[in-house]
Amino acid sequence: MFAQLPIISPYAVSLGASPFIAGLAVGMYSLSNTFGNIISGISSDRKGPFAILVIGLLSTSFTLFTYSLIDGPYSLLAVRFLHGLAAGLTVPAAFTYLANRTNSDKRGKESALSGAFIGLAAILGPAYGAIYTSRNSVPETMLITGVLIFSIGIAAFLLLRRTLIKKESITKHPSSLTDILKNIGLLRSFSGAFFLMFSQGVLAYMLPLKVEALGLESQLSGLLLSAFGISAILVFLLPINRIFDLVKPIYTLIAGFTVMGASLFYLSAMSTEPLLYVGMCTYGIGFALLFPSINSILIDSTNITSRGRSYGYFYAFFSAGVVVGSGITGALALNPNQGFMVSGSILLIAAITNGLTSRK
C-alpha cells in the first residue's frame, strides 16, 4: 500500500479536484483506516485473526479494482474511504496472528523481522508506484497491486489455516475496552505508536520543505527517506536484533525515543546534504529501536483473548499519529526547522516520561 503515497494527490488534481479535495483524498484513507483497525481488532478476538486477515486481503484487492470506475473527485473520495476501511482490517489481524504464534522469548526479534518487511515496503512501494504510474495510469497501478494482494489473500487462506487457534480459546473470556485502558503496558505501547507516527507525519510534511528551502534538488527528500528506511532495516535484520530479546523493551523504547528526538533536533540544525543523510540514518536507528519495543510491550501486556482488539487500537493510534503530526505543524504554520524541533521535543518528553514511570 505504500505504492499509493506519491500518486494519489496528483491523480486527484488531474480529476479536477481543488487543493482541499486533493488533500482530503489523501487523508480519507487514513481516516477510514483507523475505523478498519478497530473493527479488525475486535473481530480478531471474536472470530480469530486468520479469518479477518483473509477477509481484509481479499476485500482490499476488490477495492483496488474499483479505482478503474472513478470518474471524478467525489467518486475518488468514496473509493478512498472503502479502500482505507478494507485495508484497515489486514494489519492488526496479521500482527495478532504473528504474535499468537511467537514464543515469548523471541517476541522482540520476531517484531524486528516484521518491521524489516514494513521497511522494505516503505522503500520499494513508493518507487514502484511512481515509476509504473509515470508510464501507465493510477487505475492500472492499483489494478496490478490488487492482483498481487488478491494472490496473497488466496495464499494466506491455503497456507495459514494449518496453524489456526481454536475459536473456543479466543472467545471464552473476551477483554473489555475498560480492561485494555487500565493496562499500563498497553497505554505505553499505544502512546509509543502515536508519537512514533506523529514524528513520521512531521517528517513527511517538513522534509521536502527543508530540502526546497536549502535549494537542493527535490528528489533528495525521497533519497533521504530511503536512507532512513535502509538504516532501520539493517538494525532489524543484522545480529544486533538480538538486543530486543536480551534487553527489556522499556529500555529500548526509551533509547528509541531519545535517538529519534535527538536526530530531529540535529536535522533542524543541518544545512548540507551529507549531514542530512547522517541525521536520517540516525533517525532510522531510533525508529528500529522503538518499533519492536512497542510491539513487544503489547505482546507482554496481552493474551490471546485481548490481543486482537489491542492491535486494533494500536494501529488506530498509528494512523492518527500521522494525521495529527502533519496537521498540527501545518496548522501552526511552522517552518521546517521549527517543526523538527517541536517533534523532537515531544519525543524527548516521551522518553523522559517512560523513564520516570518504567517501574510501574
Disulfide bonds with the S-S distance in Angstrom:
none
